[in-house]
């Protein structure tokens, strides 16, 4: 399987068909319309959008069309995860009590 990475600024007229996967069959081939052009579409195509912004804000219209993943790692977040794992291992009853309190709130 070939994987290609392409970094470009995408025209808004092209974004909608890609995000919504508006594909169709033409002469037995899966195609997608990008602007005025019709191009072949591969089911294995994946679009990854990245940003260097620490806390990006996306419009609701975009958020409903994509899956957002936050890979931001902080020292406090890692500390909380490690503490949570240690408490789960050492004192499971305390961890269960914490989980019940979270559910109640």
C-alpha positions in Angstrom: 0.0 0.0 0.0 1.4 3.4 -0.9 0.9 6.3 1.4 1.5 9.8 0.3 1.6 13.0 2.4 0.7 16.3 0.7 0.6 19.6 2.4 -1.5 22.2 0.7 -4.0 25.0 1.4 -7.4 23.7 0.3 -9.9 25.8 -1.6 -13.3 25.9 0.3 -15.0 24.5 -2.8 -12.9 21.3 -2.5 -13.3 20.9 1.3 -17.0 20.0 1.4 -16.9 17.0 -1.0 -13.9 15.5 0.7 -15.1 16.0 4.3 -18.5 14.5 3.4 -17.1 11.9 1.1 -19.5 12.8 -1.7 -18.4 10.0 -4.0 -20.2 8.5 -7.0 -19.6 5.8 -9.6 -18.8 6.9 -13.1 -18.1 4.2 -15.7 -17.6 1.7 -12.9 -15.0 3.9 -11.2 -15.4 5.6 -7.8 -15.1 9.4 -8.4 -15.4 12.6 -6.5 -16.1 16.1 -7.8 -13.6 18.7 -6.7 -14.6 22.1 -7.9 -15.2 21.8 -11.6 -13.0 18.6 -11.9 -14.1 15.0 -11.5 -11.2 12.8 -10.2 -10.9 9.2 -9.2 -11.4 8.5 -5.5 -9.7 5.7 -3.6 -11.6 4.2 -0.6 -8.3 4.0 1.3 -7.9 7.8 1.1 -7.6 9.4 4.6 -7.3 13.2 5.2 -5.4 14.3 8.3 -5.5 18.0 9.2 -3.0 19.3 11.7 -2.4 22.6 13.4 0.3 24.1 15.5 -2.2 26.1 17.5 -2.3 25.1 21.2 -6.1 25.3 21.5 -7.7 25.6 18.0 -11.4 26.4 17.7 -13.4 24.9 14.8 -16.8 26.1 13.7 -19.7 23.7 14.6 -20.2 23.1 10.8 -16.7 21.7 10.5 -16.8 19.8 13.8 -19.8 17.7 12.8 -18.0 16.5 9.6 -14.7 15.3 11.1 -13.3 13.4 14.1 -11.2 15.7 16.3 -8.3 14.2 18.2 -6.3 16.2 20.8 -2.8 14.8 21.1 -1.7 17.6 23.4 0.3 16.1 26.3 1.0 18.1 29.4 3.1 17.3 32.5 0.0 17.7 34.7 -2.0 15.4 32.5 0.7 12.7 32.6 1.0 13.1 36.4 -2.7 12.6 36.8 -2.7 9.5 34.7 0.3 8.0 36.5 -1.3 8.8 39.9 -4.5 7.2 38.8 -2.7 4.1 37.7 -0.8 3.9 41.0 -4.0 4.3 43.1 -5.8 1.7 41.0 -3.1 -0.8 41.6 -2.4 0.0 45.3 -5.9 0.9 46.6 -8.6 -0.2 44.2 -11.4 0.7 46.8 -10.2 4.3 46.8 -10.2 4.3 43.0 -13.8 3.0 43.0 -14.8 5.7 45.5 -13.3 8.3 43.2 -15.1 7.0 40.2 -18.4 7.0 42.1 -17.8 10.6 43.1 -17.1 11.6 39.4 -20.4 9.9 38.3 -22.3 11.7 41.0 -21.0 15.1 40.0 
